Amino acid sequence: MFNEVKKSIQWGEETLTLETGKVARQADGTVIATLGETSVMANVTFAKEQKPGQDFFPLTVHYQEKYYAAGKIPGGFFKREARPTEKETLTARLIDRPIRPLFAPGFKNEVLVMCTVLSHDLVNDPDIVAMIAASAALTISGVPFMGPIAGARVGYEDGEYVLNPQVDDMDNLRNNPDQRLDLVVAGTKDAVMMVESEAYELTEAEMLGAVNFAHQQIQPVIDLIIDLAESSAKEPFEFASPDYSDLYNVVKAAGEDQMRAAYAITDKQERVAAVAAAKEAVKATLTEEQLEDANLGSALKKLESNVLRGSVVKEGKRIDGRALDEVRDIVCETGMLPRTHGSALFTRGETQGLVVTTLGTGDDEQIIDALHGNFRSNFLLHYNFPPYSVGEVGRVGSPGRREIGHGKLAWRALQAVLPAPTDFPYTIRVVSEITESNGSSSMASVCGGSLSMMDAGVPLKAPVAGVAMGLVLEDDGSYAVLTDILGDEDHLGDMDFKVAGTENGITSLQMDIKVQGITPEIMEKALEQARAGRLHILSEMSKSLTSANEFSVHAPRIETMQIPTDKIREVIGSGGKVIREIVETSGAKVDINDDGVIKIASSNGDAIQKAYDMIYSIVAEPEEGKIYKGKVVKLVDFGAFVNFFGKRDGLVHVSQIENRRLNHPSDVLKEGQEVWVKLLGFDDRGKVRLSMKVVDQETGEEAKKEEAAEE
């Protein structure tokens, strides 16, 4: 009944298995990949005809984590998987980016790739397994896919690269000093296609070494996919890349001069209008048959591309007249918004981000429900890209894949320089509003986010800047690496290579390419050129930080205190009674974690101090020989009971009240009276012994010895 094919290899510490032929047989390609006990099913289907008039490649990648994979039931009221989580969206992008350039040129049939996590062993991250499964499913499906690819995750510990580190090792990397890198690399047999990373100030050489290490480690996986395909691949779909050379020659002859003139305009809006006019002028010269040709859009794009690319490689001339390694003019401002905790406006050429930082308490931390368990995040970065930023109209809705992906890239870049939560116990939310865009707005978010947090008084380890690099790679092997690319250079170029970091090293690296891989030589040049650009941007940013680092008067103040874990129950009280009383009495927010760390937050310093004192009186132990102010709570024949330390009472014997004999304590004391007492110690039964006579009742200071000695 089943024509099952299964192939396995030992990969790192685990066995990697690919199997097909048993499940989802009506899909064009289905592969279940298993690493350890983490299994992901990838299903590929594609339309056998192109939709009429379609001028783009409609590839859709979905990645779904099923909670049953980890033996969990979804939280909330709905109790089923709903909209994609951030992790699912980012993983879908992770798979999409390296496979998209590898479909045959001109192939525009609709393709759907669905990856479903079936089992998760909480050790091996399913994102890498999903990428491998998707590549294998595409390879056996018959779709014109020029792969396969494979992916790997790389860690960096004690100067050594680690293949596919465990999920726990990659969690909360900021608080794990032993791990300095979380890098994902995807590539073909010959070249790297995609890089995504979170790093902790690694050098360019260390990052390049990690990329090369990953590329070496994926080679056995690529061989495994080829081995599977030799036994199970379907017949290749009959497809020939369309030949529109005659149409292109007509388009070139009619519009090349006008297109070159359009791309000589440096202002983006004027250039866009001139390019559109050049296209219309070309169309005006074409016949009805040529206008209806489905390849007209491709011919016009090729003309644009050749005009831009030829000038860059042959003449070293860019659209806006800059040198290949030149960064556009930068203007930075901080403290723009009066009521926010921190704000910055970062402008680089025609790209601009208004970035705002808000400081919150532990109550504001984000609770993330993941397959491997719930965890909290005290650093949030949200990126918004409204249509007006590019002078367009359009629908405004919830964040899309682009917004989530760009926001996560900026989050990774800034994560490495944040202070430890114990040193800065705030929840930090950074929001980047992109107000103009012509070039990398995600890198503008990194620069603006760094400035904004420093304006809010966040003690970053160092400022972070980011720069986007581009590549024009010709068929003869000649190439040019571009610093700080424009939107058109990204759109018509071959690479988008983003590098962020401090003066000391890289904190995030992301690469996407549109050709079939780049060489280590090109990547090394791009990294070095990016370093020079990053240092220049950091220098420009430093000019705006002269008045930064002042804590906003509108931000909450947070104090932390550590208590013994066995005292937590006493501070909380039965049913939370004690902690509620502290909050109500002091007016401060109080948050206690399981480690005994207490965060007290308020915009009022007196409220923080009051809550601190109340908690301290509960958890602290009175010290022998120390003087305390107390209140008389009960009078008896042999003395007075005084509440002197939190809820702790002690006895002042009648002989210790004054330096004279008293008939009864009521001779000098009454209930509710405030007195100064010194803790003499504890008797054999642990009872507290206090003395009033050794303390000056007016000043609260210890009485002179000769006075105290008198009876």
SEGU-196029 format. One line per 4 residues: number of its first residue (from 0); their letters; for each residue z, x, y of C-alpha. Coordinates in Angstrom, 1 decimal, decimal comma. Example, Ala and Ser with C-alpha at 12.3 -4.5 7.8 and 13.67 -1.06 7.14 Angstrom:
<sites>
0 = AS = 7,8/12,3/-4,5; 7,1/13,7/-1,1
</sites>
This chain:
<sites>
0 = MFNE = 0,0/0,0/0,0; 0,9/2,9/2,4; -1,2/6,0/3,0; 1,8/8,0/4,1
4 = VKKS = 1,6/11,5/5,4; 4,6/13,6/6,2; 4,8/17,2/7,5; 7,9/19,3/8,3
8 = IQWG = 8,9/22,7/9,7; 12,1/24,5/10,5; 12,3/24,6/14,3; 15,2/26,4/15,8
12 = EETL = 18,4/25,1/14,2; 16,9/21,8/13,0; 14,1/20,4/10,8; 11,3/18,8/12,7
16 = TLET = 9,4/16,1/10,7; 6,2/14,2/11,6; 5,2/11,1/9,6; 2,5/8,5/9,8
20 = GKVA = 0,8/5,8/7,8; 3,8/3,6/6,9; 4,8/1,9/10,2; 2,8/0,1/12,9
24 = RQAD = -0,5/0,6/11,1; -2,5/-1,6/13,5; -2,0/0,8/16,4; -4,7/3,4/16,9
28 = GTVI = -2,1/6,1/16,3; 1,5/6,0/15,2; 3,8/8,9/14,5; 7,6/9,0/13,9
32 = ATLG = 9,0/12,4/14,9; 12,5/13,4/13,7; 14,5/16,4/14,9; 17,9/16,5/13,1
36 = ETSV = 18,8/12,9/13,0; 17,1/11,9/16,2; 13,9/9,9/15,6; 11,3/8,6/18,0
40 = MANV = 8,3/6,4/17,2; 5,2/6,9/19,3; 2,4/4,2/19,3; -1,0/4,7/20,9
44 = TFAK = -3,6/2,1/21,6; -6,7/2,3/23,7; -9,4/0,0/24,9; -12,8/0,5/23,2
48 = EQKP = -14,6/-0,3/26,5; -14,2/0,6/30,1; -13,5/-2,3/32,5; -16,5/-2,9/34,8
52 = GQDF = -16,1/-1,1/38,1; -13,1/0,9/37,1; -12,9/4,2/39,0; -9,6/5,6/37,7
56 = FPLT = -8,1/6,5/34,4; -5,5/3,7/33,5; -3,0/5,6/31,4; 0,4/4,0/30,9
60 = VHYQ = 3,3/5,7/29,2; 6,5/3,8/28,3; 9,7/5,4/26,9; 12,4/3,1/25,6
64 = EKYY = 15,9/3,9/24,4; 17,2/1,3/22,0; 21,0/1,1/22,0; 21,0/0,5/18,2
68 = AAGK = 19,7/4,1/17,9; 23,2/5,3/18,7; 25,1/2,4/17,1; 25,8/0,8/20,4
72 = IPGG = 25,5/-2,7/21,9; 24,3/-2,8/25,5; 26,9/-3,5/28,2; 26,9/-6,3/30,7
76 = FFKR = 26,4/-10,0/30,2; 22,7/-9,9/29,0; 23,4/-7,8/25,9; 19,8/-6,6/25,5
80 = EARP = 17,8/-3,7/26,9; 16,4/-4,8/30,2; 14,6/-2,9/33,0; 14,1/0,9/32,4
84 = TEKE = 17,0/3,1/33,1; 16,5/6,2/35,3; 16,5/8,4/32,2; 13,8/6,2/30,6
88 = TLTA = 11,6/6,3/33,7; 12,0/10,1/34,1; 11,2/10,7/30,4; 8,1/8,5/30,7
92 = RLID = 6,9/10,6/33,6; 7,8/13,7/31,6; 5,4/12,7/28,8; 2,7/11,3/31,2
96 = RPIR = 2,3/14,5/33,3; 1,2/17,0/30,6; -1,1/14,6/28,7; -3,0/13,0/31,6
100 = PLFA = -5,1/16,1/32,4; -6,2/16,5/28,8; -8,3/13,4/28,3; -12,0/13,9/28,4
104 = PGFK = -13,5/14,0/31,9; -14,9/10,7/32,9; -12,9/8,7/30,2; -11,6/5,6/32,0
108 = NEVL = -10,7/3,3/29,1; -7,2/1,9/29,2; -4,7/3,8/27,2; -1,1/2,8/26,3
112 = VMCT = 1,5/5,1/24,9; 4,8/3,6/23,8; 7,7/5,8/22,7; 10,7/4,1/21,1
116 = VLSH = 14,0/5,9/20,3; 15,0/4,6/16,8; 17,9/7,0/16,0; 20,0/9,4/18,1
120 = DLVN = 22,3/11,9/16,5; 24,0/12,6/19,9; 23,0/16,3/19,4; 19,2/16,5/20,0
124 = DPDI = 17,9/14,9/23,1; 15,2/12,3/22,3; 13,0/13,2/25,3; 11,5/16,3/23,7
128 = VAMI = 11,1/14,4/20,3; 9,3/11,6/22,2; 6,9/14,1/23,8; 6,0/15,6/20,5
132 = AASA = 5,6/12,2/18,8; 3,3/11,0/21,7; 1,2/14,1/21,4; 0,8/13,7/17,6
136 = ALTI = 0,0/10,0/17,9; -2,7/10,7/20,5; -4,1/13,5/18,3; -4,6/11,3/15,3
140 = SGVP = -5,7/8,2/17,1; -9,3/9,1/17,7; -9,0/8,8/21,5; -10,8/11,7/23,3
144 = FMGP = -7,7/13,7/23,9; -8,1/17,5/24,3; -4,7/18,4/23,0; -2,4/18,6/21,2
148 = IAGA = 0,6/19,6/23,4; 4,2/20,2/22,5; 7,4/20,4/24,5; 10,7/22,3/24,3
152 = RVGY = 13,9/22,5/26,2; 15,4/25,8/27,2; 18,9/26,8/28,1; 20,1/30,1/29,5
156 = EDGE = 23,5/31,4/28,4; 24,9/35,0/28,6; 21,5/36,4/29,5; 19,8/34,8/26,5
160 = YVLN = 17,4/31,9/26,3; 18,4/29,0/24,0; 15,9/26,7/22,3; 16,7/23,0/22,5
164 = PQVD = 20,4/23,2/23,4; 22,6/20,3/22,4; 23,0/17,2/24,6; 26,6/18,1/25,3
168 = DMDN = 25,6/21,6/26,5; 23,2/20,0/29,1; 25,6/17,3/30,3; 27,2/17,9/33,7
172 = LRNN = 25,6/21,4/34,0; 27,3/21,9/37,4; 30,8/22,1/35,7; 29,6/24,3/32,8
176 = PDQR = 29,5/27,9/34,1; 28,2/29,2/30,8; 24,9/27,3/31,0; 22,7/28,1/34,0
180 = LDLV = 19,5/26,3/33,1; 18,0/23,0/31,8; 14,3/23,6/31,6; 11,6/21,4/29,9
184 = VAGT = 8,2/23,0/29,3; 5,1/21,3/27,9; 1,9/23,1/27,0; -1,2/23,5/24,8
188 = KDAV = -1,9/26,4/22,4; -3,2/28,5/25,3; -1,5/27,4/28,4; 1,5/25,7/30,1
192 = MMVE = 0,8/22,2/31,4; 4,1/21,0/32,9; 7,5/22,4/33,9; 10,7/20,5/34,9
196 = SEAY = 14,0/22,2/35,5; 17,5/22,2/36,9; 18,7/25,8/37,5; 21,7/27,6/38,9
200 = ELTE = 20,2/30,3/41,2; 18,0/32,0/38,6; 15,7/34,8/39,8; 11,9/34,3/39,7
204 = AEML = 11,8/36,7/36,7; 14,4/34,8/34,8; 12,6/31,5/35,4; 9,2/33,0/34,4
208 = GAVN = 10,8/34,4/31,3; 12,2/31,0/30,4; 8,8/29,4/30,7; 7,1/32,0/28,6
212 = FAHQ = 9,9/31,7/26,0; 9,3/28,0/25,8; 5,6/28,4/25,4; 6,1/30,8/22,5
216 = QIQP = 8,5/28,4/20,8; 6,2/25,4/20,9; 3,4/27,2/19,0; 4,7/26,2/15,5
220 = VIDL = 5,0/22,5/16,7; 1,4/22,5/17,9; 0,3/23,9/14,5; 2,4/21,2/12,8
224 = IIDL = 0,6/18,5/14,8; -2,8/20,0/13,9; -1,7/20,1/10,2; -0,8/16,4/10,4
228 = AESS = -4,1/15,5/12,1; -6,1/17,3/9,4; -4,6/14,9/6,8; -4,4/11,6/8,8
232 = AKEP = -6,6/11,7/12,0; -9,0/8,8/12,5; -12,7/9,4/13,3; -13,1/10,5/17,0
236 = FEFA = -14,1/7,7/19,4; -17,7/8,1/20,4; -17,5/9,2/24,0; -19,7/11,4/26,1
240 = SPDY = -18,7/12,4/29,6; -21,1/10,7/32,1; -23,8/12,8/33,6; -24,1/11,9/37,3
244 = SDLY = -25,5/15,2/38,5; -28,6/13,5/40,0; -26,4/11,0/41,9; -24,2/13,8/43,1
248 = NVVK = -27,1/15,8/44,4; -28,3/12,8/46,4; -24,7/12,3/47,8; -24,4/16,0/48,6
252 = AAGE = -27,7/16,2/50,4; -26,8/13,0/52,4; -23,2/13,8/53,4; -22,2/17,4/52,9
256 = DQMR = -22,5/18,4/56,5; -20,6/15,4/57,8; -17,9/15,8/55,1; -17,4/19,5/56,2
260 = AAYA = -17,1/18,4/59,8; -14,5/15,8/58,8; -12,4/18,3/56,8; -12,5/20,7/59,8
264 = ITDK = -10,3/18,1/61,7; -6,6/19,2/61,6; -4,9/15,9/62,5; -4,4/13,8/59,3
268 = QERV = -5,1/10,4/60,7; -8,3/11,5/62,5; -9,4/13,4/59,4; -8,9/10,4/57,1
272 = AAVA = -10,9/8,3/59,5; -13,7/10,9/59,6; -13,8/11,3/55,8; -14,1/7,5/55,4
276 = AAKE = -16,9/7,5/58,0; -18,7/10,3/56,1; -18,5/8,2/52,9; -19,9/5,2/54,6
280 = AVKA = -22,7/7,2/56,1; -23,6/8,5/52,6; -23,6/5,0/51,2; -25,9/3,8/54,0
284 = TLTE = -28,6/6,2/52,6; -28,4/5,0/49,0; -30,4/2,5/47,1; -29,0/-0,7/45,7
288 = EQLE = -29,1/0,9/42,2; -27,2/4,0/43,4; -24,6/1,8/45,1; -24,0/-0,1/41,9
292 = DANL = -23,6/3,1/39,8; -20,1/3,2/38,3; -20,0/7,0/39,0; -20,5/6,7/42,7
296 = GSAL = -16,8/7,1/43,3; -16,6/10,2/41,1; -19,6/11,7/43,0; -18,0/11,2/46,4
300 = KKLE = -14,7/12,6/45,2; -16,5/15,6/43,8; -18,2/16,2/47,1; -14,8/16,1/48,9
304 = SNVL = -13,4/18,4/46,3; -16,2/21,0/46,5; -16,1/21,0/50,3; -12,3/21,7/50,4
308 = RGSV = -12,1/24,0/47,4; -15,1/26,2/48,4; -13,7/27,0/51,8; -10,3/27,9/50,3
312 = VKEG = -11,4/30,3/47,6; -14,4/31,9/49,2; -13,3/32,1/52,8; -9,5/31,8/52,5
316 = KRID = -9,8/28,9/55,0; -7,6/25,8/54,7; -8,1/22,3/56,2; -5,7/22,9/59,1
320 = GRAL = -6,7/26,5/59,7; -3,5/28,1/58,2; -3,5/31,3/56,1; -3,0/30,7/52,3
324 = DEVR = 0,6/31,7/52,5; 1,6/30,2/55,8; 4,1/27,4/56,2; 3,6/24,7/58,8
328 = DIVC = 5,8/24,5/61,9; 9,3/23,3/61,2; 11,7/21,4/63,4; 15,3/20,6/62,2
332 = ETGM = 17,9/18,4/63,8; 21,4/17,5/62,6; 23,9/14,9/63,7; 21,3/12,4/64,9
336 = LPRT = 23,1/9,2/63,9; 26,5/8,6/65,5; 28,2/6,5/62,9; 27,0/8,1/59,7
340 = HGSA = 29,0/10,9/58,0; 26,1/13,3/58,1; 22,5/13,1/59,1; 19,5/15,4/59,6
344 = LFTR = 15,8/15,0/60,6; 13,6/17,6/58,9; 10,0/17,9/60,1; 7,4/20,2/58,5
348 = GETQ = 4,0/19,7/60,0; 3,1/16,0/59,4; 5,8/15,5/56,8; 9,2/14,2/57,9
352 = GLVV = 12,4/13,0/56,3; 15,4/11,4/57,8; 18,2/12,2/55,4; 21,7/10,7/55,6
356 = TTLG = 24,9/11,6/53,7; 27,7/9,2/53,0; 31,1/10,3/51,6; 33,0/8,0/49,4
360 = TGDD = 36,0/7,9/47,0; 36,3/7,8/43,3; 35,6/4,1/43,4; 32,1/4,8/44,6
364 = EQII = 31,1/7,0/41,6; 28,2/5,7/39,6; 29,0/4,7/36,0; 26,0/5,5/33,8
368 = DALH = 25,6/3,8/30,4; 23,7/6,2/28,2; 22,9/6,4/24,5; 25,3/9,3/24,1
372 = GNFR = 28,1/7,5/26,0; 29,3/6,4/29,4; 29,8/9,0/32,1; 30,4/9,1/35,9
376 = SNFL = 28,3/10,8/38,6; 29,8/11,7/41,9; 26,5/12,9/43,4; 23,8/10,4/44,1
380 = LHYN = 20,4/11,0/45,8; 18,0/8,2/46,6; 14,5/8,7/47,9; 12,5/6,0/49,7
384 = FPPY = 8,8/6,2/50,5; 7,8/3,3/52,7; 4,1/2,5/53,4; 4,3/3,3/57,1
388 = SVGE = 5,0/6,9/56,3; 1,3/7,3/55,5; 0,1/4,8/58,1; -0,6/2,1/55,5
392 = VGRV = 0,4/-1,5/54,8; 1,7/-2,5/51,4; 4,2/-4,3/49,4; 7,8/-3,1/49,6
396 = GSPG = 9,9/-3,6/46,5; 12,3/-1,9/44,2; 11,9/1,9/43,7; 9,0/2,8/41,5
400 = RREI = 8,5/5,7/39,1; 7,4/8,0/42,0; 10,5/7,3/44,1; 12,8/7,9/41,1
404 = GHGK = 11,0/11,0/40,1; 11,0/12,6/43,5; 14,6/11,6/44,1; 15,6/13,3/40,8
408 = LAWR = 13,8/16,5/41,7; 15,7/16,7/45,0; 18,9/15,8/43,1; 18,4/18,7/40,7
412 = ALQA = 17,6/21,1/43,5; 20,8/20,3/45,4; 23,1/19,9/42,4; 23,6/23,6/41,9
416 = VLPA = 25,2/24,3/45,3; 27,7/21,4/45,3; 31,4/22,3/45,4; 33,5/21,6/42,4
420 = PTDF = 35,0/18,0/42,3; 38,5/19,6/42,3; 37,7/21,4/45,6; 35,9/18,5/47,3
424 = PYTI = 37,0/15,2/45,7; 34,4/13,0/47,3; 31,5/10,9/46,0; 28,5/12,1/47,8
428 = RVVS = 25,5/9,8/48,4; 22,3/11,3/50,0; 19,5/8,9/51,1; 16,1/10,4/52,1
432 = EITE = 14,0/8,1/54,2; 10,5/9,5/54,3; 9,2/8,6/57,8; 6,0/10,7/57,7
436 = SNGS = 4,1/12,2/54,8; 1,3/14,7/54,5; 2,5/17,2/51,9; 5,6/17,4/49,7
440 = SSMA = 8,1/14,9/50,9; 10,4/15,7/47,9; 10,8/19,2/49,2; 11,4/17,8/52,7
444 = SVCG = 14,2/15,7/51,0; 15,7/18,9/49,6; 15,7/20,6/53,0; 16,9/17,5/54,8
448 = GSLS = 19,5/16,8/52,2; 21,0/20,3/52,5; 21,2/20,0/56,3; 22,6/16,5/56,1
452 = MMDA = 25,4/17,4/53,7; 26,4/20,4/55,7; 26,4/18,2/58,8; 28,8/15,9/56,9
456 = GVPL = 31,1/18,8/56,2; 30,3/19,2/52,5; 31,1/22,9/51,7; 27,9/23,8/50,0
460 = KAPV = 27,8/27,2/48,3; 24,6/27,9/50,2; 21,8/26,0/51,9; 18,8/25,0/49,8
464 = AGVA = 15,1/24,8/50,8; 12,0/23,8/48,9; 8,3/24,4/49,2; 5,3/23,0/47,4
468 = MGLV = 2,6/25,3/46,2; -1,0/24,5/45,3; -3,8/26,1/43,4; -7,6/26,1/43,5
472 = LEDD = -9,0/27,5/40,3; -12,8/27,9/40,0; -14,9/28,0/36,8; -15,5/31,7/37,2
476 = GSYA = -11,7/32,4/37,1; -11,3/33,1/40,8; -8,4/31,3/42,4; -6,3/30,8/45,5
480 = VLTD = -2,5/30,0/45,6; -1,6/27,9/48,6; 1,8/27,7/50,3; 3,1/24,3/51,7
484 = ILGD = 0,2/22,2/50,6; -1,1/19,2/52,4; -1,7/15,8/50,8; -5,5/16,5/50,5
488 = EDHL = -4,9/19,9/49,0; -2,6/18,3/46,4; -5,1/15,5/45,7; -8,2/17,7/45,4
492 = GDMD = -6,5/20,9/44,1; -5,5/21,9/40,5; -1,8/22,3/40,7; 1,4/20,9/42,3
496 = FKVA = 4,1/23,6/41,9; 7,4/22,8/43,6; 10,1/25,5/43,9; 13,5/24,9/45,5
500 = GTEN = 16,4/27,3/45,8; 18,8/29,4/47,9; 18,4/32,9/49,2; 19,8/34,1/45,9
504 = GITS = 17,7/32,2/43,4; 15,9/29,1/42,1; 17,7/25,8/41,7; 14,8/23,6/40,6
508 = LQMD = 11,2/24,2/39,5; 8,6/21,5/38,8; 4,9/22,1/37,9; 2,1/19,7/37,2
512 = IKVQ = -1,5/20,7/36,8; -4,9/19,0/36,6; -6,7/21,7/34,6; -6,1/22,7/31,1
516 = GITP = -3,3/25,2/31,7; -2,6/28,1/34,0; -1,9/31,7/33,1; 1,4/33,6/33,5
520 = EIME = -0,4/35,8/36,1; -1,1/32,7/38,3; 2,5/31,4/37,8; 4,0/34,7/38,7
524 = KALE = 2,0/34,9/41,9; 2,9/31,3/42,8; 6,6/32,0/42,2; 6,6/35,1/44,4
528 = QARA = 4,6/33,4/47,2; 7,0/30,4/46,9; 10,0/32,7/47,4; 8,6/34,1/50,6
532 = GRLH = 7,9/30,5/51,8; 11,4/29,4/50,8; 13,1/32,2/52,7; 11,1/31,4/55,8
536 = ILSE = 12,1/27,7/55,7; 15,8/28,7/55,2; 15,6/30,9/58,2; 14,2/27,9/60,3
540 = MSKS = 16,9/25,6/58,9; 19,7/28,0/59,9; 18,8/27,5/63,5; 20,1/23,9/63,4
544 = LTSA = 23,4/24,6/61,7; 25,3/26,1/64,7; 27,3/22,9/65,2; 27,4/21,7/61,6
548 = NEFS = 30,2/21,6/59,1; 32,5/19,5/61,2; 34,0/16,7/59,1; 33,0/13,2/60,4
552 = VHAP = 35,8/11,2/62,0; 34,3/8,2/60,3; 34,5/9,6/56,8; 37,5/8,9/54,6
556 = RIET = 40,0/11,7/54,0; 40,9/12,5/50,5; 43,9/14,4/49,2; 44,4/15,4/45,6
560 = MQIP = 47,6/16,0/43,7; 48,2/17,0/40,1; 50,9/15,3/38,1; 52,0/15,9/34,5
564 = TDKI = 50,1/13,6/32,1; 53,3/12,2/30,7; 54,1/10,9/34,2; 50,9/8,9/34,6
568 = REVI = 52,5/5,8/33,0; 55,4/5,9/35,5; 53,0/6,1/38,5; 51,0/3,1/37,2
572 = GSGG = 53,9/1,1/36,1; 54,0/-1,9/33,9; 50,8/-3,9/34,4; 50,0/-1,7/37,3
576 = KVIR = 52,9/-2,9/39,3; 54,0/0,5/40,7; 50,5/1,7/41,8; 49,8/-1,7/43,5
580 = EIVE = 53,0/-1,3/45,4; 52,0/2,2/46,5; 48,6/1,0/47,7; 50,0/-2,1/49,5
584 = TSGA = 52,8/-0,1/51,2; 50,8/2,9/52,2; 47,4/1,3/52,9; 45,6/4,2/51,1
588 = KVDI = 43,3/4,1/48,0; 44,8/5,7/45,0; 42,8/6,8/42,0; 44,3/8,4/38,9
592 = NDDG = 42,3/10,0/36,0; 43,4/10,8/32,5; 44,0/14,5/33,4; 46,7/13,6/35,8
596 = VIKI = 44,6/14,3/38,9; 45,3/11,8/41,6; 43,0/11,2/44,6; 44,5/9,5/47,7
600 = ASSN = 42,0/8,3/50,2; 42,2/6,8/53,7; 40,8/7,3/57,2; 44,5/7,4/58,3
604 = GDAI = 46,4/10,6/57,6; 49,8/8,9/57,8; 48,8/6,5/55,0; 47,7/9,4/52,8
608 = QKAY = 51,1/11,2/53,4; 53,0/8,0/52,7; 51,3/7,4/49,4; 51,7/11,1/48,5
612 = DMIY = 55,4/11,0/49,2; 55,8/7,8/47,1; 54,0/9,3/44,2; 55,8/12,6/44,5
616 = SIVA = 59,2/10,8/44,5; 58,2/9,2/41,1; 56,9/12,3/39,3; 58,9/15,2/40,8
620 = EPEE = 62,3/16,3/39,6; 65,2/16,9/42,0; 66,1/20,5/42,5; 69,6/21,8/42,2
624 = GKIY = 71,0/23,1/45,5; 68,5/21,2/47,6; 69,5/18,8/50,4; 68,1/15,2/50,4
628 = KGKV = 68,4/12,2/52,7; 69,6/9,2/50,8; 71,0/5,7/51,1; 74,3/4,4/49,8
632 = VKLV = 73,6/1,7/47,3; 77,1/1,0/45,8; 80,7/1,8/46,6; 83,3/2,2/43,8
636 = DFGA = 86,9/3,4/43,8; 86,0/6,9/42,7; 83,0/7,5/45,0; 79,6/6,3/46,2
640 = FVNF = 76,3/6,0/44,4; 73,5/7,2/46,6; 69,7/6,7/46,1; 68,5/10,1/47,2
644 = FGKR = 65,2/10,9/45,3; 62,7/8,1/44,7; 64,5/5,7/42,4; 67,0/8,4/41,3
648 = DGLV = 70,6/7,6/42,1; 73,5/10,1/42,0; 77,3/10,0/42,4; 79,1/11,4/45,4
652 = HVSQ = 82,7/11,7/44,2; 85,3/10,6/46,6; 86,4/14,2/46,9; 82,9/15,2/48,0
656 = IENR = 82,5/12,8/50,8; 84,5/14,5/53,5; 86,8/17,5/53,9; 89,9/15,3/53,8
660 = RLNH = 91,6/13,0/51,3; 90,3/9,4/51,4; 92,0/6,3/50,0; 88,7/4,7/49,3
664 = PSDV = 85,0/5,6/50,0; 84,8/2,4/52,2; 87,0/4,2/54,7; 83,9/6,1/56,0
668 = LKEG = 80,9/4,6/54,1; 79,2/1,2/53,8; 76,3/0,1/51,6; 72,9/0,7/53,1
672 = QEVW = 74,1/3,6/55,2; 71,8/6,7/55,3; 73,5/10,0/54,4; 72,6/13,6/53,7
676 = VKLL = 73,5/14,9/50,3; 73,2/18,2/48,4; 72,4/18,2/44,7; 75,3/20,2/43,1
680 = GFDD = 73,9/19,8/39,6; 74,3/17,7/36,5; 77,4/17,1/34,4; 77,6/17,4/30,6
684 = RGKV = 76,2/13,9/30,2; 73,2/14,6/32,5; 74,7/12,6/35,4; 73,8/13,7/38,9
688 = RLSM = 76,5/15,3/41,0; 76,1/15,1/44,8; 78,0/16,2/47,8; 78,1/15,0/51,4
692 = KVVD = 80,8/17,3/52,8; 78,7/20,5/52,4; 76,0/19,0/54,6; 76,2/18,5/58,4
696 = QETG = 75,6/14,7/58,6; 74,0/14,9/62,0; 71,5/17,7/61,4; 71,0/17,5/57,7
700 = EEAK = 71,6/21,3/57,5; 74,1/22,9/55,1; 77,6/23,1/56,7; 79,2/26,5/57,3
704 = KEEA = 81,0/27,8/54,3; 84,4/28,0/55,9; 84,2/24,3/56,8; 83,0/23,3/53,4
708 = AEE = 85,8/25,2/51,8; 88,5/23,3/53,5; 89,9/20,4/51,6
</sites>
